[in-house]
Amino acid sequence: MSIDICEITPSHIRSIFPYAPGKPIPELERELGIRDIVKLASNENPLGTSPKALMAAEKALLDVARYPDGNGFELKAAISERYGIERDAIVLGNGSNDLLELAARAFLEPGCSAVFSQHAFAVYSLAVQAAGAKGIEAPAKDWGHDLDAMFAKLENETRMVFIANPNNPTGTLLEADTLLSFMKRLPPSILVVLDEAYDEYLPSGLDSNSMKWLADFPNLIVTRTFSKAYGLAGLRVGFALAHPLVADMMNRVRQPFNVNSIAQAAAIAALSDTAFLAKSHELNLSGMSQLKEGFAKMGLEYIPSYGNFLSFHVGHAHAIYQKLLRLGVIVRPIAGYAMPEHLRVSIGLESENDKFLQALKRAIGESA
């Protein structure tokens, strides 16, 4: 007797459309047989990885026969010292995506709901759906979060709100006072997951100081990642800060060895490499200016961004994307974010940005 596995899979799992990552360089090489490819699709650090983190990772390789510290004592200690947060308020994740899913698994279930914004990170919807809960999308305003619209979408069954600040893929930023007012309005029974994956790229003075709010808002979860400014995307390590009781619930559904020993060692070293972080920040500022100037010369509209990427309007985005691939440049199509006429490009090295701009100019010219 044959069994149709799909029939015994919950409907909310069957209806999930998996997250589509940026196209890897080897895949494009295999498809088109081209070399010297520039990948500006996944918001990675173009400088690579902190030298201190690489040395720590290499040293950690000598002990890979052992399981990692399942509680991440040393990494939590480093995070605690850096941000002034107690260790029992820290949850470690296999990248910040893991933490978003841990929050959803710990606090959502069928019959309840979570609210997120239009044009916000796709994983929010996926995490909610995987938990069997209902996802509610609030309309965006000027490509960013409209907190009034999100508040209006709250239901009696709503347990969670996801906010990306800066937002991916649009790069928009909510001011600290606006966020704080929203937190004060929100019922304390509704958790807020504040995704700050790009916080390290913010200009001085624009940091929300959200970690200082944790003492006043036990319903706040702040997530950070080492994948962007710290250059550890390939190792997958992030952390969440929350009230100890909230952190305890998330740790109950966390896999015991979800952050490997090499990632932990590299993250500890990366936290201490302030020179590398400052260099990454400066490179991003100059690269952002380079791309904005290039877009202006081509008459292209873009969404002002506070991350390490820019989303720009090109009309026939899919056709331009395909032409860019053939020219050896990988960017990110974002039609899945209800932005079919936009593409997103990560900030690269000066030479990479230049290659992208030249390829974009050629692709637009050929389309015309």
C-alpha positions in Angstrom: 0.0 0.0 0.0 1.5 3.3 -1.1 1.4 6.4 1.1 1.1 9.9 -0.2 3.4 11.8 2.2 1.9 15.1 1.2 -1.5 14.0 2.6 -0.1 13.6 6.1 1.9 16.8 5.9 0.1 19.8 7.6 -1.5 22.1 5.1 0.4 25.1 6.5 3.7 23.3 5.7 2.6 22.2 2.2 1.8 25.8 1.3 5.2 27.2 2.2 7.3 28.6 -0.7 10.9 28.2 0.5 13.1 31.2 0.8 15.1 31.8 -2.4 18.7 33.0 -1.6 20.8 35.1 -4.0 22.4 33.1 -6.8 25.8 31.7 -5.9 28.8 32.5 -8.1 29.6 28.8 -8.9 26.0 28.3 -10.1 26.3 31.2 -12.6 29.7 29.9 -13.7 28.1 26.5 -14.4 25.1 27.9 -16.2 26.9 30.4 -18.5 30.5 29.3 -18.4 31.8 32.8 -17.5 34.4 33.9 -15.1 35.3 37.1 -13.1 31.8 37.3 -11.7 30.8 40.0 -9.2 28.2 39.0 -6.7 26.3 41.9 -5.2 23.2 40.0 -4.3 23.3 38.9 -0.6 24.4 42.0 1.4 27.8 40.4 2.3 30.8 42.3 3.5 33.0 43.0 0.4 36.1 43.3 2.7 35.7 39.6 3.6 36.3 38.6 7.3 38.1 40.2 10.2 41.7 38.9 10.3 41.3 38.3 14.0 38.2 36.2 13.3 40.0 34.2 10.7 42.9 33.4 13.1 40.4 32.4 15.8 38.5 30.2 13.4 41.7 28.5 12.2 42.7 27.8 15.8 39.2 26.3 16.6 39.6 23.9 13.7 42.1 21.9 15.8 39.3 20.9 18.1 36.5 20.1 15.8 36.3 16.5 17.0 34.6 17.9 20.1 31.0 19.1 20.2 30.8 22.9 20.6 29.7 24.5 23.9 26.0 24.1 23.6 25.4 27.1 25.9 28.0 29.3 24.2 29.4 30.5 27.5 32.4 32.4 26.1 30.5 34.0 23.2 27.7 35.1 25.6 30.3 36.6 27.9 31.7 38.6 25.0 28.3 39.8 24.0 27.4 40.6 27.6 30.5 42.7 28.1 30.0 44.5 24.7 26.4 45.4 25.2 26.0 45.4 29.0 23.4 42.6 28.9 23.2 39.7 31.4 24.1 36.3 29.9 20.7 34.8 30.7 19.1 37.4 28.4 21.1 36.2 25.4 20.0 33.5 22.9 22.5 32.3 20.3 21.4 31.4 16.8 22.6 29.8 13.6 22.4 33.3 12.0 19.7 35.7 12.9 17.2 33.8 10.7 17.4 31.0 13.2 16.5 33.4 16.0 13.4 34.6 14.1 12.3 31.0 13.7 13.0 30.3 17.4 10.8 33.2 18.4 8.0 32.0 16.2 8.3 28.4 17.4 8.4 29.4 21.1 5.4 31.8 21.0 3.2 31.1 18.0 0.8 28.2 17.3 -2.3 27.6 15.2 -5.1 29.9 16.1 -2.9 33.0 16.8 -1.4 35.6 14.5 1.6 37.8 13.9 1.9 41.1 12.1 4.7 42.2 9.7 5.0 44.9 7.0 4.7 44.8 3.3 8.1 44.8 1.6 9.7 43.4 4.8 12.1 40.4 5.1 10.5 37.3 3.7 11.6 35.0 6.6 9.0 36.7 8.9 6.1 35.3 6.9 7.8 31.9 6.5 8.5 31.5 10.2 4.9 32.4 11.1 3.5 30.0 8.6 5.8 27.2 9.7 4.5 27.6 13.2 0.9 27.2 11.9 0.0 30.7 12.8 -1.7 33.4 10.7 0.5 36.0 9.1 -1.0 39.5 8.7 0.7 41.9 6.3 0.3 45.6 6.9 0.6 48.1 4.0 3.9 49.9 3.8 4.4 53.6 3.7 7.1 55.1 1.4 8.5 51.5 1.1 9.0 51.2 4.9 7.1 50.2 8.0 3.9 52.1 8.8 3.6 51.5 12.5 0.1 53.0 12.7 -1.0 50.6 9.9 0.6 47.7 11.7 -1.1 48.6 15.0 -4.5 48.7 13.2 -3.9 45.1 12.0 -3.6 43.8 15.6 -6.2 41.2 16.6 -7.1 39.6 19.9 -5.2 36.6 18.7 -2.0 38.5 17.8 1.0 37.5 19.8 3.9 38.9 17.8 5.0 41.8 15.6 8.1 41.7 13.4 9.9 44.9 12.6 13.1 45.2 10.5 15.2 48.3 11.2 16.8 49.1 8.9 14.4 47.1 6.6 15.5 44.6 4.1 15.1 44.9 1.1 14.1 48.6 1.0 16.7 50.0 3.5 14.3 52.3 5.2 14.7 53.3 8.9 12.3 54.0 11.7 13.4 56.8 14.1 14.0 55.8 17.7 11.2 58.0 19.0 8.7 56.5 16.6 9.7 53.0 17.6 9.5 53.8 21.3 6.1 55.3 21.0 4.9 52.1 19.2 6.3 50.0 22.0 4.4 52.1 24.6 1.1 51.7 22.7 1.4 48.0 22.3 -0.2 45.6 24.8 2.5 43.9 26.9 1.1 40.5 25.8 2.4 41.0 22.2 6.0 40.4 21.6 8.0 42.6 19.3 10.8 41.0 17.3 13.1 43.9 16.4 15.4 42.7 13.6 18.6 44.9 13.6 20.7 42.9 11.1 22.1 46.1 9.6 22.5 48.2 12.7 26.3 48.4 12.4 25.9 50.3 9.2 23.9 53.1 10.7 25.4 56.6 10.7 26.4 57.9 14.1 23.5 59.2 16.1 20.8 57.1 14.4 21.1 54.0 16.6 17.8 53.3 18.3 19.5 52.2 21.6 16.9 49.5 21.6 19.0 47.3 23.9 18.4 49.9 26.6 14.7 49.4 26.2 14.8 45.8 27.3 14.5 46.6 31.0 11.3 48.5 30.4 9.7 46.2 27.8 9.8 42.5 28.7 8.0 41.9 25.4 10.9 43.1 23.3 13.3 40.7 21.4 16.2 42.3 19.6 18.1 40.2 17.0 21.5 40.9 15.6 23.8 39.0 13.2 27.5 38.5 12.5 26.7 37.9 8.8 26.8 41.5 7.6 29.3 44.0 8.9 31.3 41.4 10.8 31.8 39.3 7.6 30.8 35.9 9.0 27.9 35.0 6.7 29.4 31.6 5.8 29.6 30.6 9.5 26.0 31.5 10.4 26.0 33.0 13.9 23.7 35.6 15.4 22.2 36.5 18.8 19.0 37.7 20.4 18.6 39.8 23.5 15.4 39.6 25.5 13.9 39.4 29.0 15.4 36.3 30.7 12.0 34.5 30.8 11.6 35.2 27.0 15.1 34.0 26.3 14.4 30.9 28.4 11.4 30.0 26.2 13.4 30.5 23.0 16.3 28.3 24.4 13.8 25.5 25.1 13.1 25.1 21.3 16.7 25.8 20.3 18.9 22.9 19.1 21.6 22.3 21.7 24.5 22.8 19.3 23.0 25.2 16.8 26.1 27.4 16.7 29.3 25.5 15.9 32.6 25.9 17.7 34.3 27.6 14.8 31.5 30.2 14.4 31.6 30.9 18.2 35.4 31.4 18.2 35.2 33.7 15.1 32.4 35.7 16.5 34.2 36.4 19.8 37.2 37.6 17.9 35.1 39.7 15.5 33.5 41.5 18.3 36.9 42.7 19.4 38.1 43.8 16.0 36.8 47.4 16.1 39.3 48.5 13.4 37.8 46.0 10.9 34.2 47.1 11.8 35.1 50.8 11.3 36.8 50.0 8.0 33.7 48.1 6.8 31.5 51.0 7.9 33.6 53.6 6.0 33.7 51.4 2.8 30.0 51.1 2.9 29.5 54.9 3.1 31.8 55.5 0.1 30.3 52.7 -1.9 26.8 54.0 -1.2 27.8 57.4 -2.5 29.4 55.8 -5.6 26.2 53.9 -6.5 23.9 56.9 -5.8 26.0 59.0 -8.1 25.9 56.3 -10.8 22.1 56.0 -10.5 21.8 59.8 -10.8 23.8 59.8 -14.0 21.5 57.2 -15.5 18.4 58.9 -14.2 17.4 55.9 -12.0 15.3 56.3 -8.9 16.4 54.4 -5.8 15.1 54.0 -2.2 17.4 55.8 0.3 19.0 53.1 2.3 20.5 52.8 5.8 21.9 49.3 5.2 24.6 48.0 2.9 22.5 47.8 -0.2 20.3 49.9 -2.4 17.0 49.0 -4.1 16.5 50.8 -7.4 13.8 51.1 -10.0 14.4 49.8 -13.5 11.0 48.9 -14.9 11.6 45.6 -16.6 13.6 44.3 -13.7 13.6 40.6 -14.6 15.0 41.3 -18.1 17.7 43.7 -16.7 18.6 41.0 -14.1 19.1 38.4 -16.8 21.2 40.8 -18.8 23.4 41.6 -15.8 23.9 37.9 -15.2 25.2 37.5 -18.7 27.6 40.4 -18.1 28.9 38.6 -15.0 27.1 40.6 -12.3 24.7 39.1 -9.8 22.2 41.4 -8.1 18.9 40.5 -6.3 15.5 40.4 -7.9 12.8 41.4 -5.4 9.6 40.7 -7.3 8.8 38.3 -4.4 8.6 41.4 -2.1 5.8 42.9 -4.3 8.5 45.0 -6.0 8.6 43.6 -9.6 10.1 46.7 -11.1 13.0 47.0 -8.6 16.3 45.2 -8.1 18.5 45.3 -5.0 22.3 45.7 -5.2 24.7 45.2 -2.3 27.5 47.7 -1.7 30.8 46.2 -3.0 34.4 47.2 -3.4 34.9 50.3 -5.6 35.9 48.1 -8.5 32.9 45.9 -8.0 30.5 48.8 -7.9 32.1 50.2 -11.0 31.7 46.9 -12.9 28.0 46.8 -11.8 27.3 50.4 -12.9 28.9 49.8 -16.3 27.0 46.5 -16.8 23.8 48.2 -15.7 24.3 51.0 -18.1 24.9 48.5 -20.9 21.9 46.3 -19.9 19.5 49.3 -19.9 20.9 50.5 -23.2 20.3 47.1 -24.8 16.8 46.9 -23.4 16.0 50.4 -24.8 
